[in-house]
Amino acid sequence: MTKRIKGMYDILPPESRIWRRMERTFEDVSREFGFERAATPLIERTELFSRSIGESTDIVEKEMYTFKDRRDRSLSLRPEGTASMVRAYVENKIYAADPVAKWIYSGPMYRYERPQKGRNRQFHQLGAEVFGIEGAEQDAELIAMGRLFFERLGLDGVELKLNSLGDMEERRTYREGLVTYLEGSRDALCDDCRRRLSTNPMRILDCKVPECKRISKDAPLMLDHLGPQSRTHFETVCRLLEALEIPYEIDKRIVRGLDYYNRTAFEFKSAELGAQDAVGGGGRYDSLVKTMGGPSTPAVGFALGVERIAILMENQVGEENGLDFYFVAMGRNAKERAVVLAQRLRREGLRGEVDFTDRRLKHLFARAERQNARYALILGDTELERGIVQVRDMKAKTQQEIALDELAAKTLE
């Protein structure tokens, strides 16, 4: 037997029900904010990610699935969604007609990491990107969209953490002071952070190694070194979130793992997940479109981790099926008639299934319960002769007869 690859998982019923609900809810919420769906390939040229994410990031250096194709080109499975969205925006010259674009996406991403709860080698994201709008108002509204998504899922325990990473010039100045502070403790840092000291020192602030956390505890923080424009931008985001009645906490140590972020940076977190507590995050990336060969175009976006959100929704699995009817058809004639009757009900907007097996009645009722069906419709030779169907209310445990010619959505209300 061939087994699945370590760190990659099958998504099967009943768990897949909450995935379907998540995707449906995200689609509905994003449409309310004027977003449209976009899709990009799973495989891109490796240089796309090394240029956009940053060659010194852990993702590019250690985590990408990279390989050579038959023409000796370096290709990679996408490790995140934003770079591909930007590539699509630039390559298709979306900016030529209108620089403003609001896209959502969903699908699998790939990173070679040590598998653990909430962290897989194939993982899935729901994402949103806005191109062509630089105001803090767009940042706040995008965060509001993410917050509304969690509310619609009934996940009230998700918290918002907020920070600002300043603009590129402010970050360069800040980086010099941070490196000076950390250099005195270089030998005590972990191997990864010693490397980051010369490549991406802000990532040291996010290191989970206890000694690195101790060393960086009193390090200077970017939020305390913002210039006037970045400060005004951040204060506007905060003020709008308060006006929207969205609770948030300023976390000066949020740095994000990718090089392209500037100004607003945020994360959605849940204490229910333990160490891997982030269920999503994002921020502004105003220079990335230009870096990828397009015109100077402001942008902001976020990505949400489907697997981690699914963990939070585990207790909702039973709620996510909801068939309106389950046809228990016994005998060939009954099965053929049930096919026609079920299709009539579906055309009226009901959801249902016809059981074509020959199992005993108690087993069929048990499956109807597992499918969370509202009604079980019982049809056999006796019912056909009488021209009726037995309608069993699976919740009330009551039963009535309805004439076959009168069976309709309104008779099942």
Salt bridges, closest charged atoms under 4 A:
GLU27 OE2 - ARG31 NH2 3.59
GLU27 OE1 - ARG37 NH2 2.73
ASP28 OD1 - ARG31 NH1 3.47
GLU32 OE1 - ARG152 NH2 3.07
GLU44 OE2 - ARG87 NH2 2.78
ASP58 OD1 - ARG195 NH2 3.13
ASP58 OD2 - ARG196 NH2 2.59
ASP58 OD2 - ARG203 NH2 3.90
GLU61 OE1 - ARG195 NH1 2.46
ASP69 OD2 - ARG73 NE 2.69
ASP72 OD1 - LYS68 NZ 3.61
GLU91 OE1 - ARG87 NH1 3.03
GLU113 OE2 - ARG119 NE 3.56
ASP139 OD2 - HIS233 NE2 3.55
ASP139 OD1 - ARG284 NH2 2.46
GLU151 OE2 - ARG147 NE 3.54
GLU159 OE1 - LYS161 NZ 3.58
GLU169 OE1 - ARG172 NH2 2.81
GLU183 OE2 - ARG186 NH2 2.78
ASP191 OD1 - ARG194 NH2 2.13
ASP192 OD2 - LYS62 NZ 3.15
ASP192 OD1 - ARG195 NH2 3.29
ASP206 OD2 - ARG203 NH1 3.14
ASP206 OD1 - LYS208 NZ 3.30
GLU211 OE2 - ARG214 NH2 2.55
ASP218 OD1 - LYS217 NZ 3.90
ASP224 OD1 - LYS252 NZ 2.97
GLU249 OE1 - LYS161 NZ 2.60
GLU267 OE2 - ARG256 NH1 3.02
GLU267 OE1 - LYS269 NZ 3.37
ASP286 OD1 - ARG284 NH1 2.81
GLU307 OE2 - HIS124 ND1 2.71
GLU320 OE2 - ARG21 NE 3.65
GLU320 OE1 - ARG24 NH2 3.34
GLU353 OE2 - ARG367 NH2 3.00
ASP355 OD2 - ARG359 NH2 3.16
ASP358 OD1 - LYS335 NZ 2.70
GLU369 OE2 - LYS397 NZ 2.87
ASP393 OD1 - ARG374 NH1 2.56
GLU401 OE1 - ARG386 NH2 2.84
